[in-house]
Amino acid sequence: MIDKQTLEGYWRETRKNMIIILVIWFVAAYVTAFFGAELNKITIGGFPLAYYFGAQGSLIIFVILNFYNSRYQDNLDKKYGVAEEE
């Protein structure tokens, strides 16, 4: 059994990580759309940057965030002794 103080530390780190991930997700998904007109002045491979973010960039960011979160949470579970046995 894990003591309450250890669990509070575990959830504090988990919550902090999740807030960071959600902020990055929000910026990638919504903030770029708000600035679409300005971003379209920049082109990547002949496509406007806002189009690129919508079509490719946000998807790549979401996949990277999922892999990051999985790895981070696994390491956090091991650190606090709550990892599942393999």
C-alpha positions in Angstrom: 0.0 0.0 0.0 1.2 3.5 -0.9 1.0 6.2 1.7 -1.1 9.3 1.1 1.8 11.7 0.7 3.4 9.6 -2.1 0.0 9.4 -3.9 -0.4 13.2 -3.6 3.0 13.7 -5.2 2.2 11.2 -7.9 -1.1 12.9 -8.8 0.4 16.4 -8.6 3.0 15.4 -11.2 0.4 13.6 -13.3 -1.9 16.7 -13.2 1.0 19.1 -14.1 1.9 16.9 -17.1 -1.7 16.7 -18.3 -2.1 20.5 -18.1 1.0 21.0 -20.1 -0.2 18.6 -22.7 -3.6 20.1 -22.9 -2.1 23.6 -23.4 0.0 22.4 -26.2 -3.0 20.6 -27.7 -5.1 23.7 -27.4 -2.5 25.9 -29.1 -2.0 23.4 -31.9 -5.7 22.8 -32.5 -7.4 26.2 -31.9 -4.9 29.1 -31.6 -3.4 28.4 -35.0 -7.0 28.6 -36.5 -7.5 32.0 -34.9 -4.4 33.4 -36.6 -5.0 31.6 -40.0 -4.9 34.8 -42.1 -1.6 35.8 -40.7 -0.2 32.3 -40.9 -1.2 31.9 -44.5 1.4 34.5 -45.4 4.1 31.8 -44.7 4.3 28.9 -47.0 5.8 25.4 -46.5 6.2 23.3 -49.6 3.9 25.6 -51.5 1.1 25.4 -49.0 -0.1 28.1 -46.7 1.1 27.5 -43.1 -2.5 27.5 -41.6 -3.5 24.8 -44.1 -0.3 22.8 -43.3 -1.1 23.0 -39.5 -4.7 21.9 -40.1 -3.9 19.1 -42.5 -0.6 17.7 -41.2 0.9 19.7 -38.3 -1.8 19.2 -35.7 -2.0 15.5 -36.4 1.8 15.1 -36.0 1.7 17.1 -32.8 -1.1 14.9 -31.4 0.8 11.7 -32.2 4.0 13.1 -30.6 2.0 14.2 -27.5 0.5 10.7 -27.1 3.9 9.0 -27.3 5.4 11.6 -24.9 2.5 11.1 -22.4 2.8 7.4 -22.5 6.5 7.4 -21.9 6.3 10.1 -19.2 3.5 8.3 -17.4 5.3 4.9 -17.5 8.4 6.6 -16.0 6.3 8.3 -13.3 4.6 5.0 -12.5 7.9 3.4 -11.9 9.2 6.3 -9.9 6.2 6.1 -7.5 6.0 2.3 -7.5 2.6 2.0 -9.1 3.7 0.5 -12.4 1.9 -2.5 -13.8 3.9 -5.7 -14.0 4.9 -6.7 -17.5 
